[in-house]
Amino acid sequence: MRLRHIEVFNAIMLTGSVSAAARLINITQPAVSRTLQHAELQLGFPLFQRAKGRLSPTTEALTLYPHIERLFAQLDEVQRLASNLKAGSDTGELRILSVLALSYEILPRALKAFREKHPGYAITVESLHSPQIMSALLLQEADVGFAFSPVVHPSLTQETLADSRMVCIAPKGMLPRALVRNGSVALHDLVDRPVIGLDSRDPVGTSLSQACRQAGVGFQQAVVTVQTYHAALAMAHHGLGVALVDGCTARSADREKVDVLTLEPHIPVPVRALRFTGRPDSVAVRGITRCMQQAIQETL
């Protein structure tokens, strides 16, 4: 079936007569009849039975119609996309993936700034772990991802937006006052303290483990091991132990419950924008990336 055949077939299915179909698609009745006859001749079977001025779909037509409906739904999507492109760069869809640590303070600030410049975009945000973000970008299920992990896949590109660092979050009264007044704490100062463990497969957890090995420091067995930095922060808020988290997560700390201290040695936690290599950056992707960079700089 040609596209014109499909259009006429759909119009007759919707209206039930040649005359009404002609009015719907703005052509003459003879043109509708000729197109229908040509479609049936090409298919080799009738699409409608004629009775008392009405057209009743045949079994074959009823079998075809759900597929035709899906096709017209896709054509409507194409039309909407074309309209958006004609309207300019301020409309469309932006699909963002982010690690949870960036979803509490940084991403909301960035989205607020982005919406002020691009109010017409429909934005979806999903918080995932770094490996899931990379998998989704490879499948082109999102436009951009924000994470701490370095990219190891040739089909993904990365852009470092800022260099955060690991921070010590300690429940009030758990660390000596001298350390708290000093505003910084070394890894060896935490050896005898309960520490909230980070998943060793996590990029920040891996960096922490490496820093501990280099400093010759071994913590006592973690009171609890978590997979997200905000979970570690919540444990510290409830006095379970010291949490070692990234600087972005530390911005959510309740200073009435915990002390926030610089951690020595310096353990970098780069914030990266990840994108699919084979896809050119859109105005929206460039815009949200710049807004994320600005939000991180302002927050840290």
C-alpha positions as CSV (number, residue, x, y, z in Angstrom):
1,M,0.0,0.0,0.0
2,R,1.2,3.5,-0.9
3,L,1.0,6.3,1.6
4,R,-2.0,7.8,-0.4
5,H,-3.8,4.5,-0.2
6,I,-3.2,4.4,3.6
7,E,-4.5,7.9,4.0
8,V,-7.7,7.2,2.2
9,F,-8.2,3.8,3.9
10,N,-7.8,5.5,7.3
11,A,-10.2,8.3,6.4
12,I,-12.9,5.8,5.4
13,M,-12.3,3.8,8.6
14,L,-12.8,6.9,10.6
15,T,-15.9,8.3,8.8
16,G,-17.6,5.2,7.3
17,S,-18.3,6.7,3.9
18,V,-16.6,8.0,0.7
19,S,-18.2,11.4,0.9
20,A,-17.2,12.0,4.6
21,A,-13.7,10.7,3.9
22,A,-13.3,13.1,1.0
23,R,-14.3,16.0,3.3
24,L,-11.9,14.8,6.0
25,I,-8.8,14.7,3.8
26,N,-10.0,17.6,1.5
27,I,-10.1,15.8,-1.9
28,T,-13.0,14.9,-4.2
29,Q,-15.3,11.8,-3.8
30,P,-14.2,10.4,-7.2
31,A,-10.5,10.7,-6.1
32,V,-11.3,8.7,-2.9
33,S,-13.1,6.0,-4.9
34,R,-10.3,5.7,-7.4
35,T,-7.6,5.5,-4.8
36,L,-9.6,2.9,-2.8
37,Q,-10.1,0.8,-5.9
38,H,-6.4,1.0,-6.8
39,A,-5.4,0.0,-3.2
40,E,-7.7,-3.0,-3.3
41,L,-6.4,-4.0,-6.8
42,Q,-2.8,-3.8,-5.6
43,L,-3.6,-5.7,-2.4
44,G,-5.6,-8.4,-4.2
45,F,-8.5,-8.4,-1.7
46,P,-11.4,-6.0,-0.9
47,L,-11.1,-3.6,2.1
48,F,-14.8,-2.7,2.3
49,Q,-18.2,-4.2,1.6
50,R,-20.7,-1.8,0.0
51,A,-24.2,-1.9,1.5
52,K,-26.9,0.9,1.5
53,G,-24.5,3.7,0.9
54,R,-22.2,2.6,3.7
55,L,-18.8,0.9,3.6
56,S,-18.2,-1.9,6.1
57,P,-14.6,-3.0,6.7
58,T,-13.8,-6.6,5.7
59,T,-11.9,-8.9,8.0
60,E,-8.7,-8.1,6.2
61,A,-9.3,-4.4,6.8
62,L,-9.9,-4.9,10.5
63,T,-6.7,-6.8,10.7
64,L,-4.7,-4.1,8.9
65,Y,-6.2,-1.1,10.9
66,P,-4.4,-1.4,14.2
67,H,-1.1,-1.2,12.2
68,I,-2.4,1.8,10.3
69,E,-3.3,3.5,13.6
70,R,0.2,3.0,14.9
71,L,1.6,4.4,11.7
72,F,-0.5,7.6,11.9
73,A,0.6,8.0,15.5
74,Q,4.2,7.9,14.4
75,L,3.4,10.4,11.6
76,D,1.9,12.7,14.2
77,E,5.2,12.5,16.2
78,V,7.1,13.4,13.1
79,Q,4.8,16.4,12.5
80,R,5.3,17.6,16.1
81,L,9.0,17.2,15.8
82,A,9.1,19.2,12.6
83,S,6.9,21.9,14.2
84,N,9.4,22.1,17.1
85,L,12.3,22.4,14.7
86,K,10.6,25.1,12.8
87,A,9.8,27.0,16.0
88,G,13.5,27.0,16.9
89,S,15.8,25.7,19.6
90,D,13.6,26.5,22.6
91,T,11.2,23.6,22.3
92,G,11.7,19.9,22.5
93,E,12.6,17.1,24.9
94,L,15.7,16.8,27.1
95,R,16.5,13.4,28.8
96,I,18.9,13.7,31.6
97,L,20.6,10.9,33.7
98,S,22.4,11.7,36.9
99,V,24.0,10.0,39.8
100,L,22.0,10.5,43.0
101,A,24.7,12.7,44.6
102,L,24.1,15.4,42.0
103,S,20.3,15.2,42.1
104,Y,19.7,16.9,45.4
105,E,21.5,20.2,45.2
106,I,23.4,20.6,41.9
107,L,20.9,19.4,39.3
108,P,17.9,21.3,40.6
109,R,19.9,24.6,40.6
110,A,21.1,23.8,37.0
111,L,17.6,23.0,35.8
112,K,16.2,26.3,37.3
113,A,18.8,28.3,35.3
114,F,18.1,26.2,32.2
115,R,14.4,26.6,32.4
116,E,14.8,30.4,32.6
117,K,16.6,30.3,29.2
118,H,14.7,27.4,27.6
119,P,11.1,27.3,29.0
120,G,9.7,25.2,26.2
121,Y,11.6,22.0,26.9
122,A,10.0,18.9,28.3
123,I,12.6,17.6,30.7
124,T,12.9,14.1,32.2
125,V,15.4,13.2,34.9
126,E,16.4,9.8,36.1
127,S,18.9,9.0,38.9
128,L,21.0,5.9,38.3
129,H,24.3,4.4,39.2
130,S,27.2,5.2,36.9
131,P,27.3,1.9,35.0
132,Q,23.6,2.2,34.3
133,I,24.1,5.8,33.0
134,M,26.7,4.6,30.6
135,S,24.6,1.7,29.4
136,A,21.6,4.0,28.8
137,L,23.7,6.5,26.9
138,L,25.1,3.7,24.7
139,L,21.5,2.7,23.9
140,Q,20.7,6.4,23.2
141,E,18.0,6.3,25.8
142,A,19.1,9.7,27.1
143,D,20.7,12.9,25.8
144,V,23.3,13.5,28.5
145,G,24.5,12.0,31.8
146,F,26.3,13.4,34.8
147,A,28.5,11.2,36.9
148,F,31.8,10.9,38.8
149,S,33.1,7.8,36.9
150,P,35.6,8.1,34.1
151,V,34.5,6.9,30.7
152,V,36.1,3.7,29.4
153,H,34.0,3.1,26.3
154,P,35.0,4.4,22.9
155,S,31.4,5.4,22.0
156,L,31.1,7.8,24.9
157,T,32.8,11.1,25.4
158,Q,33.3,12.9,28.7
159,E,33.8,16.5,29.7
160,T,35.1,17.4,33.2
161,L,32.9,20.2,34.6
162,A,34.5,20.7,38.0
163,D,36.8,19.0,40.5
164,S,35.0,18.3,43.7
165,R,36.8,16.5,46.6
166,M,36.0,14.0,49.3
167,V,34.8,15.5,52.6
168,C,34.5,14.1,56.1
169,I,31.0,14.3,57.7
170,A,31.2,13.4,61.5
171,P,28.3,13.3,64.0
172,K,28.6,16.0,66.6
173,G,30.9,15.0,69.4
174,M,32.4,12.0,67.6
175,L,35.7,13.8,66.8
176,P,38.0,15.8,69.1
177,R,37.3,19.4,69.4
178,A,40.7,20.4,68.2
179,L,40.1,18.6,64.9
180,V,36.8,20.2,64.5
181,R,38.2,23.7,65.2
182,N,41.0,23.1,62.7
183,G,38.4,22.3,60.1
184,S,40.3,19.4,58.6
185,V,40.9,15.8,59.4
186,A,43.4,13.2,58.1
187,L,42.7,9.6,57.2
188,H,44.8,8.4,60.2
189,D,42.7,10.5,62.5
190,L,39.7,8.2,61.7
191,V,41.3,4.9,62.3
192,D,39.6,4.3,65.7
193,R,36.3,5.8,64.7
194,P,33.3,4.1,63.2
195,V,33.2,4.7,59.5
196,I,30.3,4.3,57.1
197,G,31.6,2.1,54.3
198,L,31.2,2.9,50.6
199,D,30.7,0.2,48.0
200,S,34.2,-0.7,46.7
201,R,32.8,-0.9,43.2
202,D,31.8,2.8,43.3
203,P,34.3,5.2,41.7
204,V,34.5,7.3,44.9
205,G,34.8,4.2,47.1
206,T,37.6,3.0,44.8
207,S,39.5,6.3,45.1
208,L,39.1,6.2,48.9
209,S,40.4,2.6,49.1
210,Q,43.4,3.6,47.1
211,A,44.1,6.6,49.2
212,C,43.9,4.5,52.4
213,R,46.4,2.0,50.9
214,Q,48.9,4.7,50.0
215,A,48.6,6.3,53.5
216,G,48.9,2.9,55.2
217,V,45.6,3.4,56.9
218,G,43.1,0.6,57.6
219,F,39.7,1.4,59.1
220,Q,38.0,-0.8,61.5
221,Q,35.2,-2.9,59.9
222,A,32.5,-0.5,58.6
223,V,29.4,-0.3,60.9
224,V,27.4,-0.3,57.7
225,T,28.2,-0.3,54.0
226,V,26.0,1.8,51.6
227,Q,25.8,2.3,47.8
228,T,25.0,6.0,47.7
229,Y,26.6,9.0,49.3
230,H,23.4,10.4,50.6
231,A,22.7,7.2,52.4
232,A,26.1,7.6,54.0
233,L,25.2,11.1,54.9
234,A,21.9,10.0,56.5
235,M,23.8,7.4,58.6
236,A,26.1,10.2,59.9
237,H,23.0,12.4,60.6
238,H,21.8,9.6,62.9
239,G,25.1,9.2,64.7
240,L,26.1,5.8,63.3
241,G,29.5,6.8,62.2
242,V,31.7,9.1,60.0
243,A,30.7,9.5,56.4
244,L,33.3,10.2,53.7
245,V,31.4,11.7,50.8
246,D,31.9,14.0,47.8
247,G,31.6,17.7,48.2
248,C,28.3,18.0,46.4
249,T,26.6,15.6,48.8
250,A,28.2,17.5,51.7
251,R,26.2,20.5,50.8
252,S,23.1,18.7,52.0
253,A,24.6,18.1,55.5
254,D,22.7,19.4,58.5
255,R,25.3,21.4,60.4
256,E,23.3,21.1,63.6
257,K,23.8,17.3,63.6
258,V,27.2,16.9,62.0
259,D,30.6,18.6,61.5
260,V,31.8,19.0,58.0
261,L,35.6,18.8,57.7
262,T,38.1,18.9,54.8
263,L,39.6,15.5,54.3
264,E,43.4,15.1,53.9
265,P,45.0,13.9,51.7
266,H,43.1,15.5,48.8
267,I,41.0,12.9,47.1
268,P,39.6,14.4,43.9
269,V,36.0,13.6,42.8
270,P,35.6,15.1,39.2
271,V,32.1,15.8,38.0
272,R,31.7,14.7,34.4
273,A,29.2,15.2,31.6
274,L,28.9,12.1,29.5
275,R,27.5,11.9,26.0
276,F,27.1,9.5,23.1
277,T,30.0,10.1,20.6
278,G,28.0,9.4,17.4
279,R,25.4,12.0,18.2
280,P,26.0,15.8,17.8
281,D,25.3,17.9,20.8
282,S,22.0,19.8,20.7
283,V,21.4,23.3,22.0
284,A,19.7,21.8,25.0
285,V,22.6,19.5,25.8
286,R,25.1,22.3,25.6
287,G,22.8,24.5,27.7
288,I,22.2,22.1,30.5
289,T,25.9,21.2,30.6
290,R,26.9,24.8,31.0
291,C,24.2,25.3,33.7
292,M,25.5,22.2,35.6
293,Q,29.0,23.6,35.5
294,Q,27.9,26.9,36.8
295,A,25.8,25.3,39.5
296,I,28.7,23.2,40.7
297,Q,31.0,26.2,40.8
298,E,28.5,28.2,42.8
299,T,27.7,25.4,45.2
300,L,31.3,24.3,45.9
